[in-house]
């Protein structure tokens, strides 16, 4: 079982703040629209959409908002056309960063991100520059107080779980993408509340060589990056 992650803790706290001020609604609505466009508007046949509808429920998004987002995705309602674009980059001190965006203007977004990175001594890199340092994995987060570490390991013994990380008040369970639904199901059957379940970029090795002052510079930059309207998710190898 791996240890604590400072960035994960800050990201979780920021997610709660975003939920309060409404940015979480905008983020999920964009994702639902994209998912419905790509896989149809029926959650039963669209696992990605099903996951996003669960996320919308967690942040108390009104049902009518999700219905409109789905209809915009399927073309039943007019709406902005969003494009999913992923950028690979380096934050200050050569910390690897993967930024997932949803944008209605790719040229505007990349120009703004390049400016944001350069003003913080970072760079937007070429495709493949940092993604080799990450693996695409299913990630399920559950409350730390909901189950003991020993019982959790026993419960997941027969599943292809790569790692379990203690993130502040949560356990983050890493698994192969194909096992994500199965892990969610076994946890739900055990009566455990699932805080988050999605596919993420997980660093294969974390950089823990920065001083506290250097790490804070990176964290301040990541916080500024998350405030960009088009940024959906940020993944980094900062410990």
C-alpha positions as YAML, in Angstrom:
chain: A
units: angstrom
residues:
- id: 1
  name: UNK
  ca: [0.00, 0.00, 0.00]
- id: 2
  name: UNK
  ca: [1.45, 3.33, -1.06]
- id: 3
  name: UNK
  ca: [1.56, 6.43, 1.06]
- id: 4
  name: UNK
  ca: [0.03, 9.86, 1.27]
- id: 5
  name: UNK
  ca: [-0.08, 12.30, -1.68]
- id: 6
  name: UNK
  ca: [-0.04, 16.07, -1.03]
- id: 7
  name: UNK
  ca: [-1.40, 16.91, -4.47]
- id: 8
  name: UNK
  ca: [-4.25, 14.40, -4.14]
- id: 9
  name: UNK
  ca: [-5.26, 15.92, -0.81]
- id: 10
  name: UNK
  ca: [-5.27, 19.48, -2.17]
- id: 11
  name: UNK
  ca: [-7.14, 18.38, -5.29]
- id: 12
  name: UNK
  ca: [-9.89, 16.75, -3.19]
- id: 13
  name: UNK
  ca: [-10.28, 19.89, -1.08]
- id: 14
  name: UNK
  ca: [-10.42, 22.05, -4.20]
- id: 15
  name: UNK
  ca: [-13.07, 19.75, -5.70]
- id: 16
  name: UNK
  ca: [-15.28, 20.47, -2.69]
- id: 17
  name: UNK
  ca: [-14.75, 24.21, -3.16]
- id: 18
  name: UNK
  ca: [-15.53, 23.91, -6.88]
- id: 19
  name: UNK
  ca: [-18.76, 22.09, -6.05]
- id: 20
  name: UNK
  ca: [-19.81, 24.98, -3.82]
- id: 21
  name: UNK
  ca: [-19.15, 27.67, -6.40]
- id: 22
  name: UNK
  ca: [-20.60, 25.81, -9.37]
- id: 23
  name: UNK
  ca: [-17.51, 25.06, -11.43]
- id: 24
  name: UNK
  ca: [-18.09, 21.35, -10.84]
- id: 25
  name: UNK
  ca: [-21.47, 21.67, -12.61]
- id: 26
  name: UNK
  ca: [-19.86, 23.21, -15.70]
- id: 27
  name: UNK
  ca: [-17.15, 20.55, -15.76]
- id: 28
  name: UNK
  ca: [-19.52, 17.60, -15.52]
- id: 29
  name: UNK
  ca: [-22.02, 19.07, -17.99]
- id: 30
  name: UNK
  ca: [-19.27, 19.34, -20.62]
- id: 31
  name: UNK
  ca: [-18.17, 15.75, -19.95]
- id: 32
  name: UNK
  ca: [-21.75, 14.43, -20.17]
- id: 33
  name: UNK
  ca: [-22.24, 16.20, -23.51]
- id: 34
  name: UNK
  ca: [-19.05, 14.66, -24.91]
- id: 35
  name: UNK
  ca: [-19.88, 11.19, -23.56]
- id: 36
  name: UNK
  ca: [-23.40, 11.27, -25.02]
- id: 37
  name: UNK
  ca: [-22.05, 12.40, -28.40]
- id: 38
  name: UNK
  ca: [-19.49, 9.60, -28.43]
- id: 39
  name: UNK
  ca: [-21.53, 6.72, -27.02]
- id: 40
  name: UNK
  ca: [-25.20, 7.66, -27.16]
- id: 41
  name: UNK
  ca: [-27.61, 8.94, -24.55]
- id: 42
  name: UNK
  ca: [-28.57, 5.62, -22.94]
- id: 43
  name: UNK
  ca: [-26.56, 5.08, -19.72]
- id: 44
  name: UNK
  ca: [-27.22, 1.33, -19.89]
- id: 45
  name: UNK
  ca: [-25.16, 1.07, -23.06]
- id: 46
  name: UNK
  ca: [-22.71, 3.86, -22.30]
- id: 47
  name: UNK
  ca: [-20.50, 3.12, -19.24]
- id: 48
  name: UNK
  ca: [-18.77, 6.50, -19.42]
- id: 49
  name: UNK
  ca: [-22.08, 8.32, -19.37]
- id: 50
  name: UNK
  ca: [-23.28, 6.15, -16.49]
- id: 51
  name: UNK
  ca: [-20.21, 7.08, -14.44]
- id: 52
  name: UNK
  ca: [-20.71, 10.78, -15.16]
- id: 53
  name: UNK
  ca: [-24.37, 10.63, -14.14]
- id: 54
  name: UNK
  ca: [-23.26, 9.15, -10.83]
- id: 55
  name: UNK
  ca: [-20.79, 12.02, -10.47]
- id: 56
  name: UNK
  ca: [-23.56, 14.53, -11.24]
- id: 57
  name: UNK
  ca: [-25.69, 12.97, -8.52]
- id: 58
  name: UNK
  ca: [-22.82, 13.21, -6.02]
- id: 59
  name: UNK
  ca: [-22.55, 16.98, -6.52]
- id: 60
  name: UNK
  ca: [-26.35, 17.40, -6.38]
- id: 61
  name: UNK
  ca: [-26.73, 18.54, -9.96]
- id: 62
  name: UNK
  ca: [-30.42, 18.96, -10.93]
- id: 63
  name: UNK
  ca: [-31.68, 16.17, -13.18]
- id: 64
  name: UNK
  ca: [-32.86, 18.67, -15.80]
- id: 65
  name: UNK
  ca: [-29.25, 19.84, -16.23]
- id: 66
  name: UNK
  ca: [-28.05, 16.34, -17.03]
- id: 67
  name: UNK
  ca: [-30.98, 15.71, -19.38]
- id: 68
  name: UNK
  ca: [-30.18, 18.87, -21.36]
- id: 69
  name: UNK
  ca: [-26.48, 17.97, -21.49]
- id: 70
  name: UNK
  ca: [-27.32, 14.51, -22.87]
- id: 71
  name: UNK
  ca: [-29.68, 15.95, -25.47]
- id: 72
  name: UNK
  ca: [-27.05, 18.47, -26.58]
- id: 73
  name: UNK
  ca: [-24.63, 15.58, -26.99]
- id: 74
  name: UNK
  ca: [-27.04, 13.47, -29.03]
- id: 75
  name: UNK
  ca: [-28.09, 16.44, -31.16]
- id: 76
  name: UNK
  ca: [-31.66, 16.66, -29.84]
- id: 77
  name: UNK
  ca: [-30.90, 20.18, -28.59]
- id: 78
  name: UNK
  ca: [-28.60, 22.80, -30.09]
- id: 79
  name: UNK
  ca: [-25.48, 23.60, -28.13]
- id: 80
  name: UNK
  ca: [-21.78, 24.35, -28.12]
- id: 81
  name: UNK
  ca: [-19.56, 21.71, -29.70]
- id: 82
  name: UNK
  ca: [-16.87, 20.71, -27.20]
- id: 83
  name: UNK
  ca: [-13.68, 18.92, -28.17]
- id: 84
  name: UNK
  ca: [-11.60, 16.83, -25.76]
- id: 85
  name: UNK
  ca: [-7.91, 17.75, -26.01]
- id: 86
  name: UNK
  ca: [-5.10, 16.39, -23.80]
- id: 87
  name: UNK
  ca: [-1.85, 18.29, -23.31]
- id: 88
  name: UNK
  ca: [1.44, 16.94, -21.99]
- id: 89
  name: UNK
  ca: [3.62, 19.42, -20.18]
- id: 90
  name: UNK
  ca: [6.17, 20.26, -17.53]
- id: 91
  name: UNK
  ca: [5.45, 22.37, -14.47]
- id: 92
  name: UNK
  ca: [8.24, 24.21, -12.61]
- id: 93
  name: UNK
  ca: [11.18, 21.98, -11.56]
- id: 94
  name: UNK
  ca: [10.40, 19.55, -14.43]
- id: 95
  name: UNK
  ca: [7.36, 18.05, -12.74]
- id: 96
  name: UNK
  ca: [5.40, 16.07, -15.35]
- id: 97
  name: UNK
  ca: [1.80, 17.18, -15.91]
- id: 98
  name: UNK
  ca: [-1.01, 15.85, -18.10]
- id: 99
  name: UNK
  ca: [-3.87, 18.30, -18.64]
- id: 100
  name: UNK
  ca: [-7.25, 17.14, -19.95]
- id: 101
  name: UNK
  ca: [-9.41, 19.90, -21.43]
- id: 102
  name: UNK
  ca: [-12.80, 20.30, -23.05]
- id: 103
  name: UNK
  ca: [-12.86, 23.28, -25.36]
- id: 104
  name: UNK
  ca: [-14.97, 24.94, -28.04]
- id: 105
  name: UNK
  ca: [-11.86, 26.63, -29.47]
- id: 106
  name: UNK
  ca: [-8.69, 24.55, -29.54]
- id: 107
  name: UNK
  ca: [-6.47, 27.43, -30.74]
- id: 108
  name: UNK
  ca: [-7.62, 29.72, -27.92]
- id: 109
  name: UNK
  ca: [-7.12, 27.04, -25.27]
- id: 110
  name: UNK
  ca: [-3.60, 26.04, -26.31]
- id: 111
  name: UNK
  ca: [-2.54, 29.70, -26.56]
- id: 112
  name: UNK
  ca: [-3.85, 30.42, -23.07]
- id: 113
  name: UNK
  ca: [-2.26, 27.29, -21.62]
- id: 114
  name: UNK
  ca: [1.11, 28.08, -23.22]
- id: 115
  name: UNK
  ca: [0.97, 31.55, -21.69]
- id: 116
  name: UNK
  ca: [0.00, 30.14, -18.30]
- id: 117
  name: UNK
  ca: [2.84, 27.61, -18.35]
- id: 118
  name: UNK
  ca: [5.49, 30.06, -19.58]
- id: 119
  name: UNK
  ca: [4.53, 32.65, -16.95]
- id: 120
  name: UNK
  ca: [5.15, 30.01, -14.26]
- id: 121
  name: UNK
  ca: [8.41, 28.65, -15.72]
- id: 122
  name: UNK
  ca: [6.74, 25.62, -17.23]
- id: 123
  name: UNK
  ca: [6.31, 24.38, -20.81]
- id: 124
  name: UNK
  ca: [3.69, 22.67, -22.96]
- id: 125
  name: UNK
  ca: [5.47, 19.67, -24.48]
- id: 126
  name: UNK
  ca: [4.99, 17.44, -27.50]
- id: 127
  name: UNK
  ca: [2.67, 14.43, -27.47]
- id: 128
  name: UNK
  ca: [4.42, 11.51, -25.77]
- id: 129
  name: UNK
  ca: [6.85, 13.70, -23.84]
- id: 130
  name: UNK
  ca: [5.46, 12.81, -20.40]
- id: 131
  name: UNK
  ca: [2.67, 10.26, -20.92]
- id: 132
  name: UNK
  ca: [5.24, 7.44, -20.77]
- id: 133
  name: UNK
  ca: [5.62, 8.29, -17.07]
- id: 134
  name: UNK
  ca: [1.95, 7.47, -16.45]
- id: 135
  name: UNK
  ca: [-0.43, 4.53, -16.85]
- id: 136
  name: UNK
  ca: [-4.13, 4.75, -17.69]
- id: 137
  name: UNK
  ca: [-5.91, 3.01, -14.81]
- id: 138
  name: UNK
  ca: [-9.25, 2.73, -13.09]
- id: 139
  name: UNK
  ca: [-9.29, 4.62, -9.79]
- id: 140
  name: UNK
  ca: [-11.90, 4.16, -7.07]
- id: 141
  name: UNK
  ca: [-11.90, 6.31, -3.94]
- id: 142
  name: UNK
  ca: [-13.72, 5.38, -0.75]
- id: 143
  name: UNK
  ca: [-13.81, 7.00, 2.72]
- id: 144
  name: UNK
  ca: [-10.84, 5.97, 4.85]
- id: 145
  name: UNK
  ca: [-13.09, 5.41, 7.87]
- id: 146
  name: UNK
  ca: [-15.46, 3.08, 6.02]
- id: 147
  name: UNK
  ca: [-13.28, -0.05, 6.23]
- id: 148
  name: UNK
  ca: [-10.01, -1.18, 7.74]
- id: 149
  name: UNK
  ca: [-6.97, -1.66, 5.53]
- id: 150
  name: UNK
  ca: [-6.89, -5.35, 6.34]
- id: 151
  name: UNK
  ca: [-10.55, -5.92, 5.43]
- id: 152
  name: UNK
  ca: [-10.19, -3.88, 2.24]
- id: 153
  name: UNK
  ca: [-7.25, -5.98, 1.08]
- id: 154
  name: UNK
  ca: [-9.20, -9.15, 1.89]
- id: 155
  name: UNK
  ca: [-12.26, -7.90, -0.01]
- id: 156
  name: UNK
  ca: [-10.23, -7.12, -3.13]
- id: 157
  name: UNK
  ca: [-7.99, -10.18, -3.02]
- id: 158
  name: UNK
  ca: [-9.50, -11.78, -6.13]
- id: 159
  name: UNK
  ca: [-9.45, -8.58, -8.20]
- id: 160
  name: UNK
  ca: [-6.69, -7.15, -10.35]
- id: 161
  name: UNK
  ca: [-5.83, -4.29, -7.98]
- id: 162
  name: UNK
  ca: [-2.44, -2.69, -8.63]
- id: 163
  name: UNK
  ca: [-2.19, -0.50, -5.56]
- id: 164
  name: UNK
  ca: [-4.10, 1.10, -2.71]
- id: 165
  name: UNK
  ca: [-3.06, 4.61, -1.69]
- id: 166
  name: UNK
  ca: [-3.95, 6.42, 1.50]
- id: 167
  name: UNK
  ca: [-5.01, 9.93, 0.45]
- id: 168
  name: UNK
  ca: [-5.83, 12.00, 3.53]
- id: 169
  name: UNK
  ca: [-9.39, 10.84, 4.35]
- id: 170
  name: UNK
  ca: [-9.70, 8.31, 1.52]
- id: 171
  name: UNK
  ca: [-8.38, 5.07, 0.12]
- id: 172
  name: UNK
  ca: [-7.57, 5.32, -3.60]
- id: 173
  name: UNK
  ca: [-7.79, 1.88, -5.23]
- id: 174
  name: UNK
  ca: [-5.88, 1.47, -8.51]
- id: 175
  name: UNK
  ca: [-6.98, -1.27, -10.90]
- id: 176
  name: UNK
  ca: [-6.91, -2.26, -14.55]
- id: 177
  name: UNK
  ca: [-9.49, -0.30, -16.57]
- id: 178
  name: UNK
  ca: [-11.42, -3.47, -17.41]
- id: 179
  name: UNK
  ca: [-11.81, -4.19, -13.68]
- id: 180
  name: UNK
  ca: [-13.20, -0.77, -12.72]
- id: 181
  name: UNK
  ca: [-16.88, -1.76, -12.81]
- id: 182
  name: UNK
  ca: [-16.21, -5.04, -10.96]
- id: 183
  name: UNK
  ca: [-14.30, -3.27, -8.17]
- id: 184
  name: UNK
  ca: [-17.08, -0.70, -7.84]
- id: 185
  name: UNK
  ca: [-19.68, -3.46, -7.64]
- id: 186
  name: UNK
  ca: [-17.92, -5.48, -4.93]
- id: 187
  name: UNK
  ca: [-17.44, -2.36, -2.82]
- id: 188
  name: UNK
  ca: [-21.07, -1.34, -3.20]
- id: 189
  name: UNK
  ca: [-22.23, -4.85, -2.26]
- id: 190
  name: UNK
  ca: [-20.12, -4.52, 0.89]
- id: 191
  name: UNK
  ca: [-22.06, -1.37, 1.76]
- id: 192
  name: UNK
  ca: [-19.14, 0.99, 1.15]
- id: 193
  name: UNK
  ca: [-19.86, 4.46, -0.20]
- id: 194
  name: UNK
  ca: [-17.92, 5.25, -3.37]
- id: 195
  name: UNK
  ca: [-16.71, 8.84, -3.48]
- id: 196
  name: UNK
  ca: [-15.19, 8.63, -6.96]
- id: 197
  name: UNK
  ca: [-14.69, 6.08, -9.71]
- id: 198
  name: UNK
  ca: [-13.11, 6.96, -13.04]
- id: 199
  name: UNK
  ca: [-10.25, 6.34, -15.45]
- id: 200
  name: UNK
  ca: [-7.17, 8.44, -14.65]
- id: 201
  name: UNK
  ca: [-3.55, 8.97, -15.58]
- id: 202
  name: UNK
  ca: [-1.60, 7.44, -12.67]
- id: 203
  name: UNK
  ca: [2.15, 8.21, -12.36]
- id: 204
  name: UNK
  ca: [4.35, 5.13, -12.38]
- id: 205
  name: UNK
  ca: [6.82, 6.91, -10.11]
- id: 206
  name: UNK
  ca: [6.30, 10.07, -8.06]
- id: 207
  name: UNK
  ca: [8.82, 12.87, -7.71]
- id: 208
  name: UNK
  ca: [9.50, 13.41, -4.01]
- id: 209
  name: UNK
  ca: [12.83, 15.22, -4.44]
- id: 210
  name: UNK
  ca: [11.55, 18.80, -4.21]
- id: 211
  name: UNK
  ca: [12.01, 20.93, -1.13]
- id: 212
  name: UNK
  ca: [8.89, 22.14, 0.66]
- id: 213
  name: UNK
  ca: [9.34, 25.58, -0.90]
- id: 214
  name: UNK
  ca: [9.75, 24.14, -4.41]
- id: 215
  name: UNK
  ca: [6.73, 21.85, -3.98]
- id: 216
  name: UNK
  ca: [4.63, 24.84, -2.94]
- id: 217
  name: UNK
  ca: [5.62, 26.68, -6.13]
- id: 218
  name: UNK
  ca: [4.37, 23.70, -8.16]
- id: 219
  name: UNK
  ca: [1.17, 23.44, -6.11]
- id: 220
  name: UNK
  ca: [0.44, 27.14, -6.62]
- id: 221
  name: UNK
  ca: [0.92, 26.68, -10.36]
- id: 222
  name: UNK
  ca: [-1.37, 23.62, -10.47]
- id: 223
  name: UNK
  ca: [-4.00, 25.57, -8.58]
- id: 224
  name: UNK
  ca: [-3.82, 28.38, -11.16]
- id: 225
  name: UNK
  ca: [-4.04, 25.81, -13.96]
- id: 226
  name: UNK
  ca: [-7.15, 24.22, -12.47]
- id: 227
  name: UNK
  ca: [-8.86, 27.62, -12.44]
- id: 228
  name: UNK
  ca: [-8.78, 27.74, -16.26]
- id: 229
  name: UNK
  ca: [-12.34, 27.26, -17.51]
- id: 230
  name: UNK
  ca: [-11.39, 24.65, -20.15]
- id: 231
  name: UNK
  ca: [-9.32, 22.46, -17.81]
- id: 232
  name: UNK
  ca: [-11.16, 19.32, -16.74]
- id: 233
  name: UNK
  ca: [-8.50, 17.20, -15.06]
- id: 234
  name: UNK
  ca: [-4.86, 17.52, -14.09]
- id: 235
  name: UNK
  ca: [-2.51, 14.61, -13.40]
- id: 236
  name: UNK
  ca: [1.03, 15.01, -12.11]
- id: 237
  name: UNK
  ca: [3.92, 12.95, -10.78]
- id: 238
  name: UNK
  ca: [4.42, 15.34, -7.86]
- id: 239
  name: UNK
  ca: [4.43, 13.30, -4.65]
...
